[in-house]
Amino acid sequence: MGLKIVDNIGKIQNGLFSALVNKIYPDMVRKVPKVKQALKNEIRIALLESPAIQSLSSGLLKADFGLTTDPTAEIIEAVVNTTKVEYKTARSKGNLIGSFEITVQRIGYGNLYALGISDQAINGGSLPWLKWLLEAGDMILIVDFGVEYGDHGRTGMAHMTSNNRPFKVNSSFSGTTEDNFITRAISSRRDQINNAIIRALQ
């Protein structure tokens, strides 16, 4: 008995690729919601544990920016809700490659700046505190005034005074477009995020 292969190698590879895609792709796509939920849970935890979020809620940043409401819940949910997961397949050097494409909070932060809490109303205008926190780094923002802590101002925690000028975001929390409290929080939980994805795929 003999076996004669009548198709060329390319056709065989294409057939195997198609068969594998038809087998694997639907199964992975079905797992996308589970992976997405696992990611959202981990990102929420990462932000809740962020020193900047805690400081905005009741600490130094709340005093520095004179925040009259707690903006942290809205910020966290706005970031978490940007989570997107997509499963893709491709062929590379004859091999089937499958991967999840994950995006969280694209740079630009328009979704956050659109929140009603991203600016703090002050006499004569508003203070874009969230943009400062995310993007201004250690740049001087107000030349003629700085923060004096004590039983003062809108929050009862601090007020602006010319004696402590100038004003900039506290260096412990300041950030730039690509390196800020959001990116740091997510990076700090990288191992837990990886493990959550693995568990979701099991």
N, C-alpha and C positions, 0 to 999 in steps of 0.2 A: 504494500500500500504506500502510495506517495502523496505528497501535498504540494500543490503548485499555487504559488501566490501570483495572482494575475494583476492586482493593483500595485501601483508603485508606492514607495515608502511615504511620499508626501501625502497621498490619498489616505493611507493607513493612519498616519499621524493626525490628519484632519478629522478622520472618523473617531479616533480615540478621544481627541480633544472635545469634539461635540458631545460624545457620550458622557464624558466626565462632567462637562458643563451642565448637561441636562440632569445629571445625578446630584451634583454638589450644589449648584447655584440655588435651586428652590429651597434646599435645606438651610443654607446659610441666610437666605433672605427671610425665612421664617424666624430666624433667631435675631434679626435686626432689632425688633422692639425690645427684646430682653436685654440685649447689649446696650441699647440706648438708655433704658431705665436704670441699669446698673451704673452707667456713666453719670447720669443725672444725680443719682444718689451720692456718688463719690464727690462730684463737683460741689454739691450743696454742703457736704461735710467740710470739704477743704475751705470753702469760703466762710462758713460759720466759725471755723477755728482760726481764721486769719487775724493776726494782731490788728491790722488796719480796720477790719470790720468791727471788731470789739471796741476799738478806740473811737470809731465813729458813733457807736451806739451810746457809750457812756464815759468816754475817756478824753485823752488829750486832743484828738482831732475834732471831737464835738465842740470842745472849748475853743480851739483855734479858729474854726470856721463859724462859730456862733450858731450852730444848728439848733433850730427850735423843735424839730421832730426827728425821730429815729428813721433814717433812710435805708437801714441795712436789709430789711426783709425784701423791699422792692428791688434793691440792687441784686441780691442773691438770686431771686426768682427770674429776673431779667436775663442774667448770665446763664443760669441753668436752662432756660427755655430756648437758648440759641443752639443747644446741642443737636447735632445732626449726625446720623450714621448711615452709610451706604455701603453695600457689599458689591465689590467689582471683581471680575475675572479677566485675565489677560494671558497671552502666550508669550513666553520669553525663551528663546533658544530651544524651542521644542517642548518646553515644560509648561504645565498649567500653573499659573500664579493666581491665588485668590487673596484678597485683602479687604479689610474694612477701612473706608475713608471716613475719618472723624473730624468734625470741625466744632469748635467751641469759641464763642465770642470773637468774631473777626475784628481785626484792628480797624479802628475808625470810631467805634464805640457810640455810633449814632443812636442805637437802641437805648443806651443808658442816658445819653444827653437829652433824649426825648422825654424821659421820666420827669414828672412834676417836681421831684425832690432833688434834681441835679443842680439847682441854683437856690441860694438862700436869699430871700428878700431882705434888703437893708434900706436905710433911709436914702432916698434918691436913686434907687436902682436895685441891682441884684448882684450876688457874688457867685461866680461859676466854680464853686468849690470842687465839684467832682472832676471837671476837666483839669483843674489845677492838680488835683491828687493823682490823676492817671497820666498826665502828660508833661507837667511843668518841670519835673525834676527838682533841682535845687536852685532854680532861677529866682531872683528877687521879684516879687509880684507887687508889693506895695512899698514904695520907697519911704514915705513920710510917716508910716505908722507900723507898729508891731503889737504883739499880744502881751497884756499884763494879766496874770492869773489872780483869781480871788473872787469874792462874792460880788461880781459885777455883771453887767451886760444882759443880753437876751436870755442866756442860759443860766445865769447866776454862777458862772464858772470863770469868766474872763471878759475883758473888753479891749478895744484897740486904744493905744496911746502912743503919742510921739516919742515918749521916753524910751520905748523898747524897739524902735524902728531899726531896720526895715522888716517886712514880713515875707516869709517864704514857707513852703510846706515843710514840716518837720522832716529832717533827713532820715529818720527811722522809718518813715512811711512814703516818702516822695517816690515818684515813678516817672517813667517815660513811656512813649507809645508801645514799645516792645518789652518793657521791663517795669511792671507795676504790681500792685497788690493782687490783682487778678491772676496774672501770669505766675507770680510767685506762689500763690496759694495752690494752684493746680499742679505746678511743678513739684511742690513739697509732698504731694500725695501721689506721685507717679507710680510707685510700687503698688499701692493699694488699688489704683485705677487699673493697672495691668492685671492684677489678680482678679478683680471684679469682672473684667472682660473674659478671662479664662473660665471663671465659674459660670458665666452666662452662656458660654459655648458648650459646656459639658452636658 
